[in-house]
Amino acid sequence: MTKPGQSLRRSRNNRIIAGVIGALADYFGLDPTLSRVIYVLISIFSAAFPGILIYILLWILIPSED
């Protein structure tokens, strides 16, 4: 889980496109690769889950690491 005082920031080191899934994985203490695979599978197999739109929204809302 998260460390006390840790904020959600897009990762500079653990990024493929914008660092959104890497940041979420770091924040929740999950494996980034597994998180990406799960996100992509949910996005593909769920018509009610607009994965690309949510990714872009998170890209805009989550600030980048310094």
PDB file with SEQRES, HELIX, SHEET and CRYST1 records, atoms N, CA, C and O in Angstrom:
SEQRES   1 A   66  MET THR LYS PRO GLY GLN SER LEU ARG ARG SER ARG ASN          
SEQRES   2 A   66  ASN ARG ILE ILE ALA GLY VAL ILE GLY ALA LEU ALA ASP          
SEQRES   3 A   66  TYR PHE GLY LEU ASP PRO THR LEU SER ARG VAL ILE TYR          
SEQRES   4 A   66  VAL LEU ILE SER ILE PHE SER ALA ALA PHE PRO GLY ILE          
SEQRES   5 A   66  LEU ILE TYR ILE LEU LEU TRP ILE LEU ILE PRO SER GLU          
SEQRES   6 A   66  ASP                                                          
HELIX    1 AA1 VAL A   20  PHE A   28  1                                   9    
HELIX    2 AA2 PRO A   32  PHE A   45  1                                  14    
HELIX    3 AA3 GLY A   51  LEU A   61  1                                  11    
CRYST1    1.000    1.000    1.000  90.00  90.00  90.00 P 1           1          
ATOM      1  N   MET A   1       0.826  -1.182   0.000  1.00  0.00           N  
ATOM      2  CA  MET A   1       0.000   0.000   0.000  1.00  0.00           C  
ATOM      3  C   MET A   1       0.872   1.249   0.000  1.00  0.00           C  
ATOM      4  O   MET A   1       2.095   1.170  -0.121  1.00  0.00           O  
ATOM      5  N   THR A   2       0.239   2.375   0.134  1.00  0.00           N  
ATOM      6  CA  THR A   2       0.978   3.627   0.077  1.00  0.00           C  
ATOM      7  C   THR A   2       1.728   3.911   1.364  1.00  0.00           C  
ATOM      8  O   THR A   2       1.347   3.454   2.441  1.00  0.00           O  
ATOM      9  N   LYS A   3       2.790   4.665   1.231  1.00  0.00           N  
ATOM     10  CA  LYS A   3       3.555   5.109   2.386  1.00  0.00           C  
ATOM     11  C   LYS A   3       2.912   6.387   2.904  1.00  0.00           C  
ATOM     12  O   LYS A   3       2.316   7.131   2.126  1.00  0.00           O  
ATOM     13  N   PRO A   4       3.022   6.659   4.211  1.00  0.00           N  
ATOM     14  CA  PRO A   4       2.456   7.907   4.731  1.00  0.00           C  
ATOM     15  C   PRO A   4       3.069   9.121   4.028  1.00  0.00           C  
ATOM     16  O   PRO A   4       4.287   9.215   3.869  1.00  0.00           O  
ATOM     17  N   GLY A   5       2.219  10.026   3.620  1.00  0.00           N  
ATOM     18  CA  GLY A   5       2.675  11.231   2.957  1.00  0.00           C  
ATOM     19  C   GLY A   5       2.957  11.074   1.471  1.00  0.00           C  
ATOM     20  O   GLY A   5       3.325  12.048   0.815  1.00  0.00           O  
ATOM     21  N   GLN A   6       2.794   9.885   0.927  1.00  0.00           N  
ATOM     22  CA  GLN A   6       3.048   9.650  -0.500  1.00  0.00           C  
ATOM     23  C   GLN A   6       1.860  10.161  -1.305  1.00  0.00           C  
ATOM     24  O   GLN A   6       0.711   9.859  -0.982  1.00  0.00           O  
ATOM     25  N   SER A   7       2.133  10.929  -2.344  1.00  0.00           N  
ATOM     26  CA  SER A   7       1.064  11.415  -3.200  1.00  0.00           C  
ATOM     27  C   SER A   7       1.133  10.706  -4.550  1.00  0.00           C  
ATOM     28  O   SER A   7       2.157  10.136  -4.926  1.00  0.00           O  
ATOM     29  N   LEU A   8       0.039  10.761  -5.246  1.00  0.00           N  
ATOM     30  CA  LEU A   8      -0.057  10.111  -6.553  1.00  0.00           C  
ATOM     31  C   LEU A   8       0.574  11.020  -7.601  1.00  0.00           C  
ATOM     32  O   LEU A   8       0.092  12.126  -7.847  1.00  0.00           O  
ATOM     33  N   ARG A   9       1.646  10.551  -8.211  1.00  0.00           N  
ATOM     34  CA  ARG A   9       2.372  11.287  -9.250  1.00  0.00           C  
ATOM     35  C   ARG A   9       2.686  10.341 -10.403  1.00  0.00           C  
ATOM     36  O   ARG A   9       3.033   9.179 -10.188  1.00  0.00           O  
ATOM     37  N   ARG A  10       2.559  10.854 -11.643  1.00  0.00           N  
ATOM     38  CA  ARG A  10       2.926  10.037 -12.798  1.00  0.00           C  
ATOM     39  C   ARG A  10       4.409   9.733 -12.748  1.00  0.00           C  
ATOM     40  O   ARG A  10       5.234  10.614 -12.508  1.00  0.00           O  
ATOM     41  N   SER A  11       4.730   8.490 -12.976  1.00  0.00           N  
ATOM     42  CA  SER A  11       6.102   8.010 -12.872  1.00  0.00           C  
ATOM     43  C   SER A  11       6.946   8.450 -14.066  1.00  0.00           C  
ATOM     44  O   SER A  11       6.487   8.409 -15.207  1.00  0.00           O  
ATOM     45  N   ARG A  12       8.174   8.867 -13.797  1.00  0.00           N  
ATOM     46  CA  ARG A  12       9.123   9.181 -14.869  1.00  0.00           C  
ATOM     47  C   ARG A  12       9.923   7.941 -15.254  1.00  0.00           C  
ATOM     48  O   ARG A  12      10.335   7.797 -16.405  1.00  0.00           O  
ATOM     49  N   ASN A  13      10.142   7.045 -14.293  1.00  0.00           N  
ATOM     50  CA  ASN A  13      10.953   5.850 -14.539  1.00  0.00           C  
ATOM     51  C   ASN A  13      10.135   4.663 -15.001  1.00  0.00           C  
ATOM     52  O   ASN A  13      10.618   3.839 -15.778  1.00  0.00           O  
ATOM     53  N   ASN A  14       8.918   4.566 -14.538  1.00  0.00           N  
ATOM     54  CA  ASN A  14       8.077   3.402 -14.792  1.00  0.00           C  
ATOM     55  C   ASN A  14       6.944   3.791 -15.732  1.00  0.00           C  
ATOM     56  O   ASN A  14       5.771   3.762 -15.360  1.00  0.00           O  
ATOM     57  N   ARG A  15       7.318   4.157 -16.964  1.00  0.00           N  
ATOM     58  CA  ARG A  15       6.305   4.605 -17.899  1.00  0.00           C  
ATOM     59  C   ARG A  15       6.460   3.911 -19.240  1.00  0.00           C  
ATOM     60  O   ARG A  15       7.563   3.577 -19.675  1.00  0.00           O  
ATOM     61  N   ILE A  16       5.328   3.707 -19.874  1.00  0.00           N  
ATOM     62  CA  ILE A  16       5.309   3.204 -21.242  1.00  0.00           C  
ATOM     63  C   ILE A  16       4.836   4.345 -22.151  1.00  0.00           C  
ATOM     64  O   ILE A  16       5.494   4.672 -23.139  1.00  0.00           O  
ATOM     65  N   ILE A  17       3.697   4.944 -21.812  1.00  0.00           N  
ATOM     66  CA  ILE A  17       3.181   6.081 -22.580  1.00  0.00           C  
ATOM     67  C   ILE A  17       3.306   7.352 -21.739  1.00  0.00           C  
ATOM     68  O   ILE A  17       4.107   8.233 -22.050  1.00  0.00           O  
ATOM     69  N   ALA A  18       2.506   7.440 -20.670  1.00  0.00           N  
ATOM     70  CA  ALA A  18       2.509   8.665 -19.864  1.00  0.00           C  
ATOM     71  C   ALA A  18       2.815   8.406 -18.398  1.00  0.00           C  
ATOM     72  O   ALA A  18       2.918   9.354 -17.619  1.00  0.00           O  
ATOM     73  N   GLY A  19       2.962   7.161 -18.005  1.00  0.00           N  
ATOM     74  CA  GLY A  19       3.272   6.851 -16.610  1.00  0.00           C  
ATOM     75  C   GLY A  19       2.070   6.733 -15.704  1.00  0.00           C  
ATOM     76  O   GLY A  19       2.226   6.660 -14.486  1.00  0.00           O  
ATOM     77  N   VAL A  20       0.862   6.711 -16.269  1.00  0.00           N  
ATOM     78  CA  VAL A  20      -0.360   6.674 -15.463  1.00  0.00           C  
ATOM     79  C   VAL A  20      -0.504   5.334 -14.741  1.00  0.00           C  
ATOM     80  O   VAL A  20      -0.683   5.313 -13.523  1.00  0.00           O  
ATOM     81  N   ILE A  21      -0.431   4.240 -15.451  1.00  0.00           N  
ATOM     82  CA  ILE A  21      -0.613   2.928 -14.826  1.00  0.00           C  
ATOM     83  C   ILE A  21       0.567   2.617 -13.906  1.00  0.00           C  
ATOM     84  O   ILE A  21       0.380   2.010 -12.852  1.00  0.00           O  
ATOM     85  N   GLY A  22       1.764   3.018 -14.285  1.00  0.00           N  
ATOM     86  CA  GLY A  22       2.928   2.851 -13.417  1.00  0.00           C  
ATOM     87  C   GLY A  22       2.757   3.604 -12.111  1.00  0.00           C  
ATOM     88  O   GLY A  22       3.124   3.103 -11.048  1.00  0.00           O  
ATOM     89  N   ALA A  23       2.201   4.806 -12.187  1.00  0.00           N  
ATOM     90  CA  ALA A  23       1.953   5.607 -10.982  1.00  0.00           C  
ATOM     91  C   ALA A  23       0.913   4.944 -10.094  1.00  0.00           C  
ATOM     92  O   ALA A  23       1.086   4.875  -8.877  1.00  0.00           O  
ATOM     93  N   LEU A  24      -0.165   4.458 -10.693  1.00  0.00           N  
ATOM     94  CA  LEU A  24      -1.207   3.784  -9.906  1.00  0.00           C  
ATOM     95  C   LEU A  24      -0.659   2.509  -9.264  1.00  0.00           C  
ATOM     96  O   LEU A  24      -0.971   2.208  -8.112  1.00  0.00           O  
ATOM     97  N   ALA A  25       0.147   1.772 -10.001  1.00  0.00           N  
ATOM     98  CA  ALA A  25       0.741   0.547  -9.457  1.00  0.00           C  
ATOM     99  C   ALA A  25       1.667   0.869  -8.291  1.00  0.00           C  
ATOM    100  O   ALA A  25       1.625   0.192  -7.264  1.00  0.00           O  
ATOM    101  N   ASP A  26       2.505   1.898  -8.438  1.00  0.00           N  
ATOM    102  CA  ASP A  26       3.387   2.309  -7.338  1.00  0.00           C  
ATOM    103  C   ASP A  26       2.584   2.766  -6.132  1.00  0.00           C  
ATOM    104  O   ASP A  26       2.913   2.420  -4.998  1.00  0.00           O  
ATOM    105  N   TYR A  27       1.548   3.531  -6.367  1.00  0.00           N  
ATOM    106  CA  TYR A  27       0.729   4.089  -5.292  1.00  0.00           C  
ATOM    107  C   TYR A  27       0.054   2.985  -4.471  1.00  0.00           C  
ATOM    108  O   TYR A  27      -0.012   3.065  -3.244  1.00  0.00           O  
ATOM    109  N   PHE A  28      -0.447   1.950  -5.167  1.00  0.00           N  
ATOM    110  CA  PHE A  28      -1.154   0.867  -4.482  1.00  0.00           C  
ATOM    111  C   PHE A  28      -0.263  -0.334  -4.170  1.00  0.00           C  
ATOM    112  O   PHE A  28      -0.741  -1.326  -3.618  1.00  0.00           O  
ATOM    113  N   GLY A  29       1.027  -0.259  -4.515  1.00  0.00           N  
ATOM    114  CA  GLY A  29       1.958  -1.328  -4.195  1.00  0.00           C  
ATOM    115  C   GLY A  29       1.770  -2.575  -5.045  1.00  0.00           C  
ATOM    116  O   GLY A  29       1.938  -3.691  -4.554  1.00  0.00           O  
ATOM    117  N   LEU A  30       1.422  -2.399  -6.314  1.00  0.00           N  
ATOM    118  CA  LEU A  30       1.191  -3.516  -7.226  1.00  0.00           C  
ATOM    119  C   LEU A  30       2.310  -3.606  -8.253  1.00  0.00           C  
ATOM    120  O   LEU A  30       3.091  -2.669  -8.417  1.00  0.00           O  
ATOM    121  N   ASP A  31       2.380  -4.734  -8.941  1.00  0.00           N  
ATOM    122  CA  ASP A  31       3.342  -4.916 -10.015  1.00  0.00           C  
ATOM    123  C   ASP A  31       2.886  -4.108 -11.233  1.00  0.00           C  
ATOM    124  O   ASP A  31       1.762  -4.300 -11.698  1.00  0.00           O  
ATOM    125  N   PRO A  32       3.717  -3.216 -11.760  1.00  0.00           N  
ATOM    126  CA  PRO A  32       3.303  -2.375 -12.889  1.00  0.00           C  
ATOM    127  C   PRO A  32       2.942  -3.159 -14.150  1.00  0.00           C  
ATOM    128  O   PRO A  32       1.982  -2.815 -14.839  1.00  0.00           O  
ATOM    129  N   THR A  33       3.694  -4.198 -14.451  1.00  0.00           N  
ATOM    130  CA  THR A  33       3.405  -4.973 -15.661  1.00  0.00           C  
ATOM    131  C   THR A  33       2.060  -5.679 -15.548  1.00  0.00           C  
ATOM    132  O   THR A  33       1.263  -5.656 -16.486  1.00  0.00           O  
ATOM    133  N   LEU A  34       1.809  -6.298 -14.418  1.00  0.00           N  
ATOM    134  CA  LEU A  34       0.524  -6.960 -14.198  1.00  0.00           C  
ATOM    135  C   LEU A  34      -0.611  -5.939 -14.229  1.00  0.00           C  
ATOM    136  O   LEU A  34      -1.680  -6.227 -14.768  1.00  0.00           O  
ATOM    137  N   SER A  35      -0.399  -4.765 -13.667  1.00  0.00           N  
ATOM    138  CA  SER A  35      -1.416  -3.713 -13.676  1.00  0.00           C  
ATOM    139  C   SER A  35      -1.740  -3.288 -15.105  1.00  0.00           C  
ATOM    140  O   SER A  35      -2.905  -3.084 -15.445  1.00  0.00           O  
ATOM    141  N   ARG A  36      -0.724  -3.156 -15.929  1.00  0.00           N  
ATOM    142  CA  ARG A  36      -0.955  -2.781 -17.327  1.00  0.00           C  
ATOM    143  C   ARG A  36      -1.737  -3.855 -18.077  1.00  0.00           C  
ATOM    144  O   ARG A  36      -2.658  -3.549 -18.835  1.00  0.00           O  
ATOM    145  N   VAL A  37      -1.365  -5.108 -17.859  1.00  0.00           N  
ATOM    146  CA  VAL A  37      -2.062  -6.214 -18.530  1.00  0.00           C  
ATOM    147  C   VAL A  37      -3.532  -6.242 -18.108  1.00  0.00           C  
ATOM    148  O   VAL A  37      -4.418  -6.392 -18.950  1.00  0.00           O  
ATOM    149  N   ILE A  38      -3.789  -6.101 -16.821  1.00  0.00           N  
ATOM    150  CA  ILE A  38      -5.173  -6.103 -16.325  1.00  0.00           C  
ATOM    151  C   ILE A  38      -5.942  -4.925 -16.902  1.00  0.00           C  
ATOM    152  O   ILE A  38      -7.087  -5.090 -17.324  1.00  0.00           O  
ATOM    153  N   TYR A  39      -5.342  -3.746 -16.930  1.00  0.00           N  
ATOM    154  CA  TYR A  39      -6.012  -2.559 -17.466  1.00  0.00           C  
ATOM    155  C   TYR A  39      -6.376  -2.753 -18.942  1.00  0.00           C  
ATOM    156  O   TYR A  39      -7.487  -2.425 -19.360  1.00  0.00           O  
ATOM    157  N   VAL A  40      -5.449  -3.280 -19.715  1.00  0.00           N  
ATOM    158  CA  VAL A  40      -5.709  -3.496 -21.134  1.00  0.00           C  
ATOM    159  C   VAL A  40      -6.807  -4.541 -21.329  1.00  0.00           C  
ATOM    160  O   VAL A  40      -7.696  -4.350 -22.158  1.00  0.00           O  
ATOM    161  N   LEU A  41      -6.756  -5.636 -20.579  1.00  0.00           N  
ATOM    162  CA  LEU A  41      -7.781  -6.671 -20.715  1.00  0.00           C  
ATOM    163  C   LEU A  41      -9.158  -6.147 -20.343  1.00  0.00           C  
ATOM    164  O   LEU A  41     -10.137  -6.423 -21.038  1.00  0.00           O  
ATOM    165  N   ILE A  42      -9.241  -5.395 -19.255  1.00  0.00           N  
ATOM    166  CA  ILE A  42     -10.532  -4.812 -18.866  1.00  0.00           C  
ATOM    167  C   ILE A  42     -11.017  -3.849 -19.944  1.00  0.00           C  
ATOM    168  O   ILE A  42     -12.206  -3.823 -20.260  1.00  0.00           O  
ATOM    169  N   SER A  43     -10.115  -3.065 -20.506  1.00  0.00           N  
ATOM    170  CA  SER A  43     -10.484  -2.112 -21.553  1.00  0.00           C  
ATOM    171  C   SER A  43     -10.991  -2.816 -22.809  1.00  0.00           C  
ATOM    172  O   SER A  43     -11.918  -2.336 -23.461  1.00  0.00           O  
ATOM    173  N   ILE A  44     -10.396  -3.933 -23.142  1.00  0.00           N  
ATOM    174  CA  ILE A  44     -10.790  -4.660 -24.351  1.00  0.00           C  
ATOM    175  C   ILE A  44     -12.102  -5.404 -24.164  1.00  0.00           C  
ATOM    176  O   ILE A  44     -12.972  -5.353 -25.034  1.00  0.00           O  
ATOM    177  N   PHE A  45     -12.254  -6.096 -23.037  1.00  0.00           N  
ATOM    178  CA  PHE A  45     -13.397  -6.983 -22.851  1.00  0.00           C  
ATOM    179  C   PHE A  45     -14.622  -6.333 -22.235  1.00  0.00           C  
ATOM    180  O   PHE A  45     -15.642  -7.004 -22.076  1.00  0.00           O  
ATOM    181  N   SER A  46     -14.568  -5.080 -21.889  1.00  0.00           N  
ATOM    182  CA  SER A  46     -15.710  -4.428 -21.267  1.00  0.00           C  
ATOM    183  C   SER A  46     -16.135  -3.232 -22.111  1.00  0.00           C  
ATOM    184  O   SER A  46     -15.420  -2.234 -22.205  1.00  0.00           O  
ATOM    185  N   ALA A  47     -17.285  -3.349 -22.708  1.00  0.00           N  
ATOM    186  CA  ALA A  47     -17.789  -2.249 -23.528  1.00  0.00           C  
ATOM    187  C   ALA A  47     -18.189  -1.056 -22.665  1.00  0.00           C  
ATOM    188  O   ALA A  47     -18.244   0.071 -23.158  1.00  0.00           O  
ATOM    189  N   ALA A  48     -18.465  -1.289 -21.397  1.00  0.00           N  
ATOM    190  CA  ALA A  48     -18.885  -0.205 -20.506  1.00  0.00           C  
ATOM    191  C   ALA A  48     -17.700   0.511 -19.869  1.00  0.00           C  
ATOM    192  O   ALA A  48     -17.895   1.476 -19.130  1.00  0.00           O  
ATOM    193  N   PHE A  49     -16.504   0.071 -20.131  1.00  0.00           N  
ATOM    194  CA  PHE A  49     -15.308   0.650 -19.516  1.00  0.00           C  
ATOM    195  C   PHE A  49     -14.490   1.365 -20.585  1.00  0.00           C  
ATOM    196  O   PHE A  49     -13.723   0.723 -21.303  1.00  0.00           O  
ATOM    197  N   PRO A  50     -14.639   2.680 -20.702  1.00  0.00           N  
ATOM    198  CA  PRO A  50     -13.897   3.402 -21.753  1.00  0.00           C  
ATOM    199  C   PRO A  50     -12.450   3.629 -21.350  1.00  0.00           C  
ATOM    200  O   PRO A  50     -12.089   4.719 -20.907  1.00  0.00           O  
ATOM    201  N   GLY A  51     -11.631   2.620 -21.499  1.00  0.00           N  
ATOM    202  CA  GLY A  51     -10.256   2.631 -21.018  1.00  0.00           C  
ATOM    203  C   GLY A  51      -9.394   3.757 -21.543  1.00  0.00           C  
ATOM    204  O   GLY A  51      -8.638   4.363 -20.784  1.00  0.00           O  
ATOM    205  N   ILE A  52      -9.496   4.046 -22.826  1.00  0.00           N  
ATOM    206  CA  ILE A  52      -8.655   5.090 -23.406  1.00  0.00           C  
ATOM    207  C   ILE A  52      -9.043   6.461 -22.863  1.00  0.00           C  
ATOM    208  O   ILE A  52      -8.176   7.283 -22.568  1.00  0.00           O  
ATOM    209  N   LEU A  53     -10.343   6.707 -22.732  1.00  0.00           N  
ATOM    210  CA  LEU A  53     -10.791   7.997 -22.215  1.00  0.00           C  
ATOM    211  C   LEU A  53     -10.383   8.190 -20.760  1.00  0.00           C  
ATOM    212  O   LEU A  53      -9.971   9.282 -20.370  1.00  0.00           O  
ATOM    213  N   ILE A  54     -10.492   7.147 -19.965  1.00  0.00           N  
ATOM    214  CA  ILE A  54     -10.080   7.236 -18.564  1.00  0.00           C  
ATOM    215  C   ILE A  54      -8.576   7.448 -18.472  1.00  0.00           C  
ATOM    216  O   ILE A  54      -8.110   8.229 -17.642  1.00  0.00           O  
ATOM    217  N   TYR A  55      -7.812   6.759 -19.316  1.00  0.00           N  
ATOM    218  CA  TYR A  55      -6.357   6.930 -19.316  1.00  0.00           C  
ATOM    219  C   TYR A  55      -5.992   8.380 -19.634  1.00  0.00           C  
ATOM    220  O   TYR A  55      -5.145   8.965 -18.960  1.00  0.00           O  
ATOM    221  N   ILE A  56      -6.618   8.957 -20.648  1.00  0.00           N  
ATOM    222  CA  ILE A  56      -6.337  10.348 -21.025  1.00  0.00           C  
ATOM    223  C   ILE A  56      -6.743  11.302 -19.909  1.00  0.00           C  
ATOM    224  O   ILE A  56      -6.023  12.259 -19.623  1.00  0.00           O  
ATOM    225  N   LEU A  57      -7.875  11.057 -19.281  1.00  0.00           N  
ATOM    226  CA  LEU A  57      -8.323  11.891 -18.168  1.00  0.00           C  
ATOM    227  C   LEU A  57      -7.336  11.831 -17.005  1.00  0.00           C  
ATOM    228  O   LEU A  57      -6.999  12.861 -16.419  1.00  0.00           O  
ATOM    229  N   LEU A  58      -6.872  10.624 -16.669  1.00  0.00           N  
ATOM    230  CA  LEU A  58      -5.883  10.481 -15.598  1.00  0.00           C  
ATOM    231  C   LEU A  58      -4.554  11.128 -15.986  1.00  0.00           C  
ATOM    232  O   LEU A  58      -3.869  11.689 -15.131  1.00  0.00           O  
ATOM    233  N   TRP A  59      -4.190  11.057 -17.247  1.00  0.00           N  
ATOM    234  CA  TRP A  59      -2.967  11.686 -17.743  1.00  0.00           C  
ATOM    235  C   TRP A  59      -3.023  13.202 -17.479  1.00  0.00           C  
ATOM    236  O   TRP A  59      -2.026  13.815 -17.100  1.00  0.00           O  
ATOM    237  N   ILE A  60      -4.196  13.780 -17.687  1.00  0.00           N  
ATOM    238  CA  ILE A  60      -4.374  15.215 -17.477  1.00  0.00           C  
ATOM    239  C   ILE A  60      -4.421  15.552 -15.992  1.00  0.00           C  
ATOM    240  O   ILE A  60      -3.856  16.562 -15.573  1.00  0.00           O  
ATOM    241  N   LEU A  61      -5.083  14.729 -15.194  1.00  0.00           N  
ATOM    242  CA  LEU A  61      -5.320  15.045 -13.780  1.00  0.00           C  
ATOM    243  C   LEU A  61      -4.162  14.726 -12.847  1.00  0.00           C  
ATOM    244  O   LEU A  61      -3.955  15.442 -11.867  1.00  0.00           O  
ATOM    245  N   ILE A  62      -3.397  13.666 -13.123  1.00  0.00           N  
ATOM    246  CA  ILE A  62      -2.309  13.262 -12.217  1.00  0.00           C  
ATOM    247  C   ILE A  62      -1.054  14.034 -12.596  1.00  0.00           C  
ATOM    248  O   ILE A  62      -0.586  13.928 -13.730  1.00  0.00           O  
ATOM    249  N   PRO A  63      -0.505  14.806 -11.674  1.00  0.00           N  
ATOM    250  CA  PRO A  63       0.712  15.565 -11.994  1.00  0.00           C  
ATOM    251  C   PRO A  63       1.923  14.646 -12.152  1.00  0.00           C  
ATOM    252  O   PRO A  63       1.970  13.546 -11.601  1.00  0.00           O  
ATOM    253  N   SER A  64       2.890  15.124 -12.914  1.00  0.00           N  
ATOM    254  CA  SER A  64       4.126  14.374 -13.139  1.00  0.00           C  
ATOM    255  C   SER A  64       5.076  14.527 -11.951  1.00  0.00           C  
ATOM    256  O   SER A  64       5.016  15.513 -11.217  1.00  0.00           O  
ATOM    257  N   GLU A  65       5.956  13.534 -11.774  1.00  0.00           N  
ATOM    258  CA  GLU A  65       6.996  13.644 -10.760  1.00  0.00           C  
ATOM    259  C   GLU A  65       7.932  14.789 -11.106  1.00  0.00           C  
ATOM    260  O   GLU A  65       8.098  15.136 -12.275  1.00  0.00           O  
ATOM    261  N   ASP A  66       8.535  15.367 -10.096  1.00  0.00           N  
ATOM    262  CA  ASP A  66       9.498  16.461 -10.313  1.00  0.00           C  
ATOM    263  C   ASP A  66      10.776  15.945 -10.918  1.00  0.00           C  
ATOM    264  O   ASP A  66      11.697  16.722 -11.169  1.00  0.00           O  
TER     265      ASP A  66                                                      
END                                                                             
